[in-house]
C-alpha cells in the first residue's frame, strides 16, 4: 500500500509552507495577515498534507484575488465576504471536515489556541507534541515607567495634529487634539474586573507593546510576553533573553513560560487565544489551570485607550483620505485625457502623497502605509492589493480602501486609519457613489453615540439604505427582487491600534461604543463588475463626535 495514502493528515498554519505551496507571489498579496496584527496566524492559508502530498489549501474567500498569482494547488475557499448575489460558503471547520471525510487530523502545537478550538467543532483534532518551551527570565517594569514611555512624544504628536486639523471641516476638530488621556492601567484594571479576571497574559507583540511601551524591535530581541496582575504597580516581563536592551529589575529565572505564570500569577488569568499557541496553553493548564480566553478583553482595553492616542488617529485618518483624494484626482485626469494607466500607478501616487503629508509635518518615516486595497471593479469584487490591471474606458469604479500607521519616535504604534473612497466613472456609478457618500456623511454618524451597540448602528445603516432602494434599482445597482435588508455585512467598526476591535456595526453585535473611542462608518457595495465604497473615521463623544476625514483644505500643496 502507498505510504502517503496511510499517513496521518496534518494541517499546518506555517507561512513558509503556504508560500512553498501557493508561491511567494501569491502569499505576499494576501490582504488580511498585515491587517490583523494580534492574530495573524488566524487568517493565513492552512495547508492540509498527507506525507509529502498536499491534499488541500484552505484560503478565506476574501483572499480570492491573490490566487491569481498562485501556483497550481488544490485550493478550498471558506467563509464569506459579502457581495450581492452570492451565498456564504462553509466555515473553516466545516470546510476541513468535508475534505477529510471524518478522518482525524494533526495540528501544529504552535498553532493559535483559537484555531484548534475552531477546528475541533467539526473535526477530530490531535495536537503534535510541542517542542520544549524555552526558559524565561522574569523582570519587573513599573507601571509609571510604562506610562512615561507612552507619554513621551505626546506634545509633538498634539502639535502635528493641531497643524493638520486646520484642514478639517468639523468645527469641533480641536477636541480631538486636546482629548484627555485616560490612565492606561486604571482602564485595564476596570476592563479586567468587568471580565472577572485577576490578570492577563499578553503574548502578541501588539499587546505586549501596549503593556510595556517597548518597540517591536525591543520585544523581538527580548522574545517577551507580559503578565499583568490587576491593581499591581508593575508589569512582569517574561523574556527568553536575559540581556534586555532596556533597564528592568530582574526577579528570577523562572523556568519556562508556563512555569513562570504558575509561580507568579494568582486568580483567573486571561490569555490571548487568538495568538497563544495551543501547545503553550496545554502546558499552562497543566501547571496552573486557572487560565481563560481573553483576546476580546484585551482588545476592549485597547479600544478604550484610543482617546490617549486621539491626535495620532487624526493624523492617520487625514493622511489616508488626502492621499486617496490625490490619487483619485490623478485617475480622473488620466482617464479624461485618454491615457493608459494601471491600479499600481495609482498606488504610487497615493504613497507619494503620504510621504509629502508626513514630510510637511516633520513626521517622515513615522507615518507609514498599514494596508493598501486598490482595485478596479471589473477585476474583482473582493479586497485586492493594487496590480498591473489596466484602467480602461470600460472601468466604472476603482475602489480605494487604505490605512496608515502613526509611530512615535520610539517606534510605538500610536494610531491607525481605515478609510475608503471610490473613483467612479459614468453617470450611474457616480450617482451611486454620491448616494452612499451622503449616507456615510449625514445619516450613519447620527448613530455613532456613546452607549449605542454595534447592532443598533447597523440597524440605522440598513434603514438609511432602505430609503434609497428605488434609486439604487434605477441605477442598476440593486436587483428587482433584492431589498436593503440583504446588506449582509457591517456598516463599519470601532478602531484601535489595529482595525480588528470589539465593536462591529453588524447584526447581533452587543458591544457598545463609549466616550473617547474611535469609529469608522462604512458602506461597501460590490455588485456585478463594480465596487462602490465610502468610509469615514470619527472620534466618538457625547457631543456628536468629530469627523476626522472630511476636509476643506490640504496639509501640503498637492
C-alpha positions as CSV (number, residue, x, y, z in Angstrom):
1,X,0.0,0.0,0.0
2,X,1.2,3.5,-0.8
3,X,2.8,5.1,2.3
4,X,1.3,8.5,1.5
5,X,-2.2,7.0,1.5
6,X,-1.8,5.7,5.0
7,X,0.0,8.6,6.5
8,X,-1.7,10.9,9.0
9,X,-3.4,14.0,7.7
10,X,-1.5,17.1,9.0
11,X,-2.8,20.7,9.0
12,X,-0.3,23.5,9.3
13,X,-0.6,27.2,9.6
14,X,3.0,27.8,8.6
15,X,3.6,30.8,6.4
16,X,6.6,29.1,4.9
17,X,4.6,26.0,3.9
18,X,1.9,28.2,2.4
19,X,4.5,30.1,0.4
20,X,6.0,26.9,-0.8
21,X,2.6,25.5,-2.0
22,X,1.0,28.7,-3.3
23,X,4.1,30.7,-4.2
24,X,5.5,33.8,-2.6
25,X,3.9,36.0,-5.3
26,X,0.5,34.8,-4.1
27,X,1.2,34.9,-0.3
28,X,2.7,38.5,-0.4
29,X,-0.6,39.7,-1.9
30,X,-2.8,38.3,0.9
31,X,-4.6,41.3,2.4
32,X,-5.6,40.4,5.9
33,X,-2.4,39.0,7.5
34,X,-1.0,42.5,7.6
35,X,-4.2,44.0,9.0
36,X,-4.9,41.6,11.9
37,X,-1.7,42.3,13.9
38,X,-2.6,40.4,17.1
39,X,-3.9,37.3,15.3
40,X,-2.0,37.0,12.1
41,X,-1.9,33.2,12.2
42,X,-5.7,33.0,12.4
43,X,-6.1,34.5,8.9
44,X,-3.3,32.7,7.0
45,X,-3.9,29.9,4.5
46,X,-3.8,26.5,6.0
47,X,-2.2,23.6,4.2
48,X,-3.5,20.0,4.7
49,X,-1.0,17.4,3.8
50,X,-0.7,13.6,3.9
51,X,3.0,12.8,3.9
52,X,4.6,14.9,1.1
53,X,1.3,15.3,-0.7
54,X,-0.8,18.5,-0.5
55,X,-4.4,17.5,0.0
56,X,-5.9,20.9,0.2
57,X,-5.1,24.6,0.9
58,X,-7.8,26.4,2.9
59,X,-8.0,30.0,1.9
60,X,-10.5,32.6,3.2
61,X,-13.0,33.6,0.5
62,X,-12.0,37.3,0.9
63,X,-8.5,36.5,-0.3
64,X,-9.6,35.2,-3.8
65,X,-7.8,38.0,-5.8
66,X,-4.3,36.8,-4.5
67,X,-5.0,33.4,-6.0
68,X,-4.4,34.9,-9.5
69,X,-0.7,34.7,-8.6
70,X,-0.8,31.2,-7.0
71,X,0.9,28.1,-8.3
72,X,-1.4,25.2,-9.2
73,X,-2.8,23.9,-5.9
74,X,-6.0,22.2,-4.5
75,X,-7.5,25.4,-3.0
76,X,-10.6,25.2,-0.9
77,X,-12.3,28.6,-0.2
78,X,-14.1,29.1,3.1
79,X,-16.1,31.8,5.0
80,X,-18.0,34.7,3.5
81,X,-17.2,38.1,2.2
82,X,-20.4,39.9,1.2
83,X,-21.2,40.6,-2.4
84,X,-24.7,41.0,-3.8
85,X,-26.0,37.7,-5.3
86,X,-23.6,35.3,-3.6
87,X,-24.2,32.8,-0.7
88,X,-21.9,32.1,2.2
89,X,-19.5,29.2,1.8
90,X,-18.9,26.7,4.7
91,X,-16.9,28.0,7.6
92,X,-13.3,26.7,8.1
93,X,-14.1,23.8,10.4
94,X,-16.9,22.5,8.1
95,X,-14.7,23.0,5.0
96,X,-11.9,20.9,6.6
97,X,-14.4,18.3,7.7
98,X,-15.7,17.9,4.1
99,X,-12.2,17.4,2.8
100,X,-11.1,14.9,5.5
101,X,-14.4,12.9,5.3
102,X,-14.4,12.3,9.1
103,X,-10.7,11.4,9.4
104,X,-8.7,12.9,12.2
105,X,-6.0,15.5,11.6
106,X,-2.9,16.5,13.4
107,X,-2.4,20.2,14.1
108,X,0.9,22.1,14.8
109,X,1.4,22.6,18.5
110,X,2.4,26.2,17.8
111,X,-0.9,27.0,16.1
112,X,-3.1,29.5,17.9
113,X,-5.4,28.0,20.6
114,X,-8.4,29.6,19.0
115,X,-7.6,27.8,15.7
116,X,-7.7,24.5,17.5
117,X,-11.0,25.3,19.1
118,X,-12.5,26.4,15.8
119,X,-11.4,23.2,14.0
120,X,-12.5,20.9,16.9
121,X,-16.1,22.0,16.3
122,X,-16.3,19.7,13.3
123,X,-13.1,17.7,13.1
124,X,-11.2,15.2,15.3
125,X,-8.0,17.1,16.0
126,X,-4.8,15.8,17.6
127,X,-2.1,18.2,18.5
128,X,1.6,17.5,17.7
129,X,3.9,17.1,20.6
130,X,5.2,20.7,21.3
131,X,8.8,21.5,21.3
132,X,10.3,22.1,24.7
133,X,9.4,25.5,26.0
134,X,12.3,27.9,26.2
135,X,13.4,29.1,29.7
136,X,12.3,32.7,30.6
137,X,13.6,35.3,32.9
138,X,11.2,37.5,34.9
139,X,11.6,41.2,35.2
140,X,9.6,44.0,36.8
141,X,8.7,47.1,34.8
142,X,6.9,49.8,36.8
143,X,3.6,51.0,35.5
144,X,4.8,54.5,35.9
145,X,7.7,53.9,33.6
146,X,5.4,52.3,31.0
147,X,3.1,55.3,31.2
148,X,6.2,57.6,30.7
149,X,7.2,55.7,27.6
150,X,3.8,56.2,26.1
151,X,3.5,59.9,27.0
152,X,7.0,60.9,25.9
153,X,6.0,62.1,22.4
154,X,2.5,63.4,23.3
155,X,3.4,67.1,22.9
156,X,4.9,66.6,19.5
157,X,2.0,64.5,18.2
158,X,-0.5,67.0,19.5
159,X,1.3,69.9,17.8
160,X,1.4,68.0,14.5
161,X,-2.3,67.1,14.9
162,X,-3.2,70.8,15.5
163,X,-1.5,71.8,12.3
164,X,-3.2,69.1,10.3
165,X,-6.6,69.7,11.9
166,X,-6.9,73.2,10.4
167,X,-7.8,71.4,7.2
168,X,-10.8,69.5,8.8
169,X,-14.3,71.0,8.2
170,X,-15.6,69.8,11.6
171,X,-15.8,72.8,13.9
172,X,-15.0,70.6,16.9
173,X,-11.7,69.4,15.5
174,X,-9.7,70.8,18.4
175,X,-11.5,68.5,20.8
176,X,-9.5,65.6,19.3
177,X,-6.2,67.3,19.7
178,X,-6.9,68.1,23.3
179,X,-8.6,64.8,24.3
180,X,-7.8,63.8,27.8
181,X,-5.7,60.7,28.0
182,X,-7.1,58.0,30.3
183,X,-4.8,56.2,32.7
184,X,-3.5,53.1,30.9
185,X,-3.6,50.8,33.9
186,X,-6.7,52.2,35.5
187,X,-8.6,51.4,32.3
188,X,-7.1,48.0,32.2
189,X,-8.0,47.2,35.8
190,X,-11.6,48.2,35.1
191,X,-11.7,46.1,31.9
192,X,-10.3,43.1,33.7
193,X,-12.7,43.5,36.6
194,X,-15.7,43.6,34.1
195,X,-14.4,40.3,32.7
196,X,-14.0,38.9,36.2
197,X,-10.3,38.4,35.6
198,X,-7.5,38.9,38.1
199,X,-4.8,39.4,35.4
200,X,-3.8,38.9,31.8
201,X,-1.0,37.2,29.9
202,X,-0.2,39.1,26.7
203,X,1.8,37.3,24.0
204,X,1.1,39.1,20.8
205,X,3.7,41.8,20.1
206,X,1.0,44.4,19.6
207,X,-0.4,44.0,23.1
208,X,3.0,43.4,24.7
209,X,3.8,46.8,23.3
210,X,0.6,48.2,24.8
211,X,1.5,46.9,28.2
212,X,5.2,47.8,28.2
213,X,5.8,50.8,25.9
214,X,8.6,48.8,24.2
215,X,9.2,48.9,20.4
216,X,8.6,45.8,18.3
217,X,12.4,45.5,17.9
218,X,12.9,45.5,21.7
219,X,10.2,42.9,22.1
220,X,11.6,40.7,19.4
221,X,15.1,40.9,20.9
222,X,13.8,40.0,24.4
223,X,11.4,37.4,22.9
224,X,9.0,38.6,25.6
225,X,5.5,38.0,26.9
226,X,3.9,40.1,29.7
227,X,2.0,39.1,32.8
228,X,-0.1,41.8,34.5
229,X,-2.0,41.3,37.7
230,X,-4.9,43.6,38.4
231,X,-4.1,46.5,40.7
232,X,-0.4,46.0,40.8
233,X,2.0,48.9,40.3
234,X,4.1,46.9,37.8
235,X,4.0,44.5,34.9
236,X,6.1,41.3,34.8
237,X,8.1,40.9,31.6
238,X,8.8,37.2,30.8
239,X,11.7,37.2,28.4
240,X,13.7,34.4,26.9
241,X,16.7,36.7,26.7
242,X,18.4,37.7,30.0
243,X,20.2,40.6,28.4
244,X,17.5,43.2,27.8
245,X,18.1,46.3,25.6
246,X,16.4,48.5,28.2
247,X,16.5,48.8,32.1
248,X,14.4,46.4,34.1
249,X,14.5,44.9,37.6
250,X,15.2,41.1,37.4
251,X,13.1,38.9,39.6
252,X,14.4,35.4,38.8
253,X,14.8,32.8,36.2
254,X,11.5,31.0,36.4
255,X,11.7,28.0,34.2
256,X,9.6,28.1,31.0
257,X,6.6,30.4,30.3
258,X,4.1,28.1,31.8
259,X,6.1,27.5,35.0
260,X,6.7,31.3,35.3
261,X,3.0,32.1,35.1
262,X,2.2,29.3,37.6
263,X,4.8,30.8,40.1
264,X,3.9,34.4,39.7
265,X,0.1,34.5,38.9
266,X,-2.8,34.4,41.2
267,X,-6.6,34.1,40.4
268,X,-8.1,33.9,37.0
269,X,-5.7,34.8,34.3
270,X,-6.8,35.7,30.8
271,X,-4.7,34.8,27.7
272,X,-4.8,35.7,24.1
273,X,-6.4,32.7,22.5
274,X,-6.0,34.3,19.1
275,X,-2.2,34.3,19.5
276,X,-1.1,32.0,22.3
277,X,-0.2,28.5,20.9
278,X,-2.3,25.5,21.8
279,X,0.9,23.8,23.0
280,X,1.8,26.5,25.5
281,X,-1.8,26.7,26.6
282,X,-1.9,23.0,27.4
283,X,1.3,23.4,29.5
284,X,-0.3,26.4,31.3
285,X,-3.4,24.3,32.0
286,X,-1.3,21.5,33.4
287,X,0.7,23.7,35.7
288,X,-1.8,26.5,36.6
289,X,-5.2,25.6,35.5
290,X,-7.0,28.9,36.0
291,X,-6.5,30.4,32.5
292,X,-9.4,31.6,30.4
293,X,-9.6,33.1,26.8
294,X,-9.4,36.9,26.9
295,X,-8.5,38.2,23.4
296,X,-11.7,40.1,23.4
297,X,-10.9,41.6,26.8
298,X,-7.5,42.8,25.7
299,X,-9.0,44.3,22.5
300,X,-11.6,46.1,24.6
301,X,-8.9,47.7,26.7
302,X,-7.2,48.9,23.5
303,X,-10.5,50.3,22.2
304,X,-10.9,52.3,25.4
305,X,-7.3,53.6,25.2
306,X,-8.0,55.2,21.8
307,X,-8.6,58.7,23.4
308,X,-5.0,58.6,24.8
309,X,-3.8,58.5,21.1
310,X,-6.5,60.7,19.6
311,X,-4.1,63.1,17.9
312,X,-2.4,60.1,16.2
313,X,-5.7,58.8,14.9
314,X,-6.5,62.3,13.4
315,X,-3.1,62.3,11.6
316,X,-3.6,58.7,10.3
317,X,-7.1,59.4,9.1
318,X,-6.4,62.7,7.4
319,X,-3.2,61.4,5.7
320,X,-5.1,58.4,4.2
321,X,-8.0,60.4,2.9
322,X,-5.9,63.1,1.4
323,X,-3.7,60.5,-0.2
324,X,-6.7,58.9,-1.7
325,X,-8.1,62.2,-2.9
326,X,-4.9,63.0,-4.8
327,X,-4.8,59.5,-6.4
328,X,-8.5,59.8,-7.4
329,X,-7.8,63.3,-8.9
330,X,-4.9,61.8,-10.9
331,X,-7.1,58.9,-12.1
332,X,-9.8,61.2,-13.3
333,X,-7.4,63.4,-15.1
334,X,-5.7,60.5,-16.8
335,X,-9.0,59.0,-17.9
336,X,-10.2,62.3,-19.2
337,X,-7.1,62.6,-21.3
338,X,-7.5,59.1,-22.6
339,X,-4.1,58.0,-21.2
340,X,-3.2,54.4,-20.2
341,X,-2.6,53.6,-16.6
342,X,-3.0,50.8,-14.1
343,X,-4.0,50.2,-10.4
344,X,-0.4,50.2,-9.3
345,X,0.2,53.6,-10.9
346,X,-2.4,55.0,-8.6
347,X,-0.7,53.3,-5.7
348,X,2.5,55.1,-6.5
349,X,0.6,58.4,-6.5
350,X,-1.1,57.6,-3.2
351,X,2.2,56.7,-1.5
352,X,3.9,59.8,-2.8
353,X,1.1,61.9,-1.3
354,X,1.5,60.1,2.1
355,X,5.2,60.9,2.0
356,X,4.5,64.6,1.3
357,X,1.9,64.7,4.0
358,X,4.4,63.2,6.6
359,X,7.2,65.5,5.5
360,X,5.1,68.6,5.8
361,X,4.5,67.8,9.5
362,X,8.1,66.6,10.3
363,X,6.9,63.0,10.5
364,X,8.9,61.4,7.7
365,X,9.3,57.6,8.4
366,X,6.8,57.8,11.2
367,X,3.6,57.9,9.1
368,X,3.6,54.6,7.2
369,X,1.2,52.5,5.0
370,X,-0.7,50.0,7.0
371,X,-2.6,48.3,4.1
372,X,-3.5,49.3,0.5
373,X,-6.5,47.9,-1.3
374,X,-6.8,49.5,-4.7
375,X,-8.9,47.6,-7.3
376,X,-10.9,48.1,-10.4
377,X,-14.4,46.6,-10.0
378,X,-14.2,44.6,-13.2
379,X,-11.0,42.8,-11.9
380,X,-12.6,41.6,-8.6
381,X,-15.3,42.4,-6.1
382,X,-13.1,41.2,-3.2
383,X,-10.4,43.2,-1.4
384,X,-7.2,43.3,-3.5
385,X,-3.8,44.9,-3.5
386,X,-3.0,47.1,-6.5
387,X,-1.8,45.2,-9.6
388,X,-0.9,45.9,-13.2
389,X,-4.5,45.6,-14.1
390,X,-5.3,48.3,-16.7
391,X,-7.8,51.0,-16.2
392,X,-9.8,51.4,-19.4
393,X,-12.8,53.2,-20.8
394,X,-14.9,50.3,-19.6
395,X,-13.9,50.8,-16.0
396,X,-16.8,52.1,-13.9
397,X,-15.2,52.0,-10.4
398,X,-11.8,52.0,-8.7
399,X,-12.1,51.2,-5.0
400,X,-9.6,52.6,-2.5
401,X,-9.6,51.1,1.0
402,X,-6.5,52.1,2.8
403,X,-4.9,52.6,6.2
404,X,-1.9,54.3,7.6
405,X,0.1,53.8,10.9
406,X,1.4,56.6,13.0
407,X,4.5,55.9,15.1
408,X,6.2,57.9,17.8
409,X,10.0,58.3,18.0
410,X,10.4,55.1,19.9
411,X,8.6,53.2,17.1
412,X,5.4,52.6,19.1
413,X,2.2,52.4,17.1
414,X,0.1,55.3,18.3
415,X,-2.8,55.2,15.9
416,X,-4.0,53.9,12.6
417,X,-6.7,54.5,10.0
418,X,-9.1,52.5,7.8
419,X,-10.8,54.6,5.2
420,X,-12.4,54.1,1.8
421,X,-13.3,56.2,-1.3
422,X,-14.3,55.3,-4.8
423,X,-13.2,56.8,-8.1
424,X,-16.4,56.4,-10.2
425,X,-16.8,56.9,-14.0
426,X,-20.1,57.3,-15.8
427,X,-23.3,58.7,-14.5
428,X,-24.8,55.6,-12.9
429,X,-21.6,54.7,-10.9
430,X,-21.1,58.4,-10.0
431,X,-24.7,58.7,-8.7
432,X,-24.3,55.5,-6.7
433,X,-21.1,56.8,-5.1
434,X,-22.7,60.1,-4.3
435,X,-25.7,58.3,-2.7
436,X,-23.6,56.1,-0.4
437,X,-21.3,59.1,0.4
438,X,-24.4,61.1,1.6
439,X,-25.5,58.2,3.9
440,X,-22.0,57.8,5.3
441,X,-21.6,61.6,5.8
442,X,-25.1,62.5,7.0
443,X,-27.1,59.5,8.2
444,X,-24.8,57.0,9.8
445,X,-23.0,59.5,12.0
446,X,-26.2,60.2,13.9
447,X,-26.0,56.6,15.3
448,X,-22.4,56.9,16.4
449,X,-23.0,57.8,20.0
450,X,-21.7,56.5,23.4
451,X,-24.0,53.7,24.6
452,X,-25.0,52.5,21.1
453,X,-24.4,48.9,20.4
454,X,-23.0,47.6,17.1
455,X,-26.4,46.1,16.2
456,X,-28.1,49.5,16.7
457,X,-25.7,51.3,14.5
458,X,-26.1,48.6,11.8
459,X,-29.9,48.9,12.0
460,X,-29.6,52.6,11.4
461,X,-27.4,52.0,8.4
462,X,-29.8,49.4,6.8
463,X,-32.7,51.8,7.5
464,X,-30.9,54.6,5.6
465,X,-30.2,52.2,2.7
466,X,-33.9,51.2,2.7
467,X,-34.8,54.8,1.9
468,X,-32.7,54.6,-1.3
469,X,-33.8,51.3,-2.7
470,X,-35.8,52.7,-5.6
471,X,-32.9,54.9,-6.6
472,X,-30.4,52.0,-6.3
473,X,-32.6,49.9,-8.6
474,X,-33.0,52.7,-11.1
475,X,-29.2,53.0,-11.3
476,X,-28.8,49.2,-11.8
477,X,-27.1,48.6,-8.5
478,X,-29.8,46.5,-6.9
479,X,-31.8,43.7,-8.4
480,X,-35.6,44.0,-8.5
481,X,-36.2,41.1,-6.0
482,X,-33.4,42.2,-3.6
483,X,-34.0,44.5,-0.6
484,X,-31.7,46.6,1.5
485,X,-32.2,44.1,4.4
486,X,-30.0,41.8,2.3
487,X,-27.0,44.0,3.1
488,X,-25.3,41.2,5.0
489,X,-22.1,42.9,6.1
490,X,-21.1,45.5,8.7
491,X,-21.7,49.3,8.3
492,X,-18.3,49.9,10.0
493,X,-16.5,49.2,13.2
494,X,-14.5,50.7,16.0
495,X,-10.8,51.3,15.7
496,X,-7.9,50.9,18.0
497,X,-4.2,50.5,17.2
498,X,-5.3,48.0,14.6
499,X,-8.5,47.6,12.6
500,X,-9.8,44.5,14.5
501,X,-11.6,45.6,17.6
502,X,-14.6,44.7,19.8
503,X,-17.3,46.8,18.2
504,X,-18.5,45.9,14.7
505,X,-21.6,47.7,13.3
506,X,-23.3,44.4,12.4
507,X,-26.4,42.4,13.2
508,X,-26.3,40.8,16.6
509,X,-23.3,42.7,18.0
510,X,-24.0,43.7,21.6
511,X,-20.7,45.5,22.3
512,X,-21.2,49.3,22.7
513,X,-19.4,52.4,21.8
514,X,-18.0,54.5,24.6
515,X,-16.9,58.1,25.0
516,X,-13.4,58.6,23.6
517,X,-13.4,55.6,21.2
518,X,-12.7,55.8,17.5
519,X,-15.2,54.5,14.9
520,X,-15.3,54.0,11.2
521,X,-18.6,54.3,9.4
522,X,-18.6,52.4,6.1
523,X,-20.7,51.2,3.2
524,X,-19.3,48.8,0.6
525,X,-21.5,47.9,-2.4
526,X,-20.0,45.0,-4.5
527,X,-22.3,44.5,-7.4
528,X,-21.8,42.9,-10.8
529,X,-18.5,44.4,-12.1
530,X,-18.4,47.4,-9.8
531,X,-17.5,48.1,-6.2
532,X,-18.5,51.4,-4.6
533,X,-17.1,52.1,-1.1
534,X,-17.2,55.1,1.3
535,X,-15.7,55.1,4.8
536,X,-15.1,57.9,7.3
537,X,-13.4,58.0,10.6
538,X,-14.9,59.5,13.8
539,X,-13.9,60.4,17.3
540,X,-16.8,59.4,19.5
541,X,-18.1,61.6,22.3
542,X,-21.3,62.7,23.8
543,X,-21.4,66.0,21.8
544,X,-22.0,64.5,18.4
545,X,-18.5,63.3,17.7
546,X,-15.8,64.7,15.4
547,X,-15.3,63.7,11.7
548,X,-11.6,63.0,11.1
549,X,-11.8,62.8,7.3
550,X,-13.9,65.5,5.7
551,X,-11.5,68.4,4.8
552,X,-11.7,71.8,3.2
553,X,-8.0,72.3,2.6
554,X,-4.7,70.5,2.3
555,X,-1.9,69.8,4.8
556,X,0.5,70.3,1.9
557,X,0.1,71.7,-1.6
558,X,-0.8,68.6,-3.8
